[in-house]
Amino acid sequence: MKHVKSVFLAMVLILPSSLYSALTIAADSQ
């Protein structure tokens, strides 16, 4: 169960940064 928690934590940390970069790329292309 500890492994699942670490994977979830990694996703929570990675998702915002990937969303932010996707947003900045979308704003740049316009």
Long-range contacts (C-beta under 8 A, 24 or more apart in sequence): none
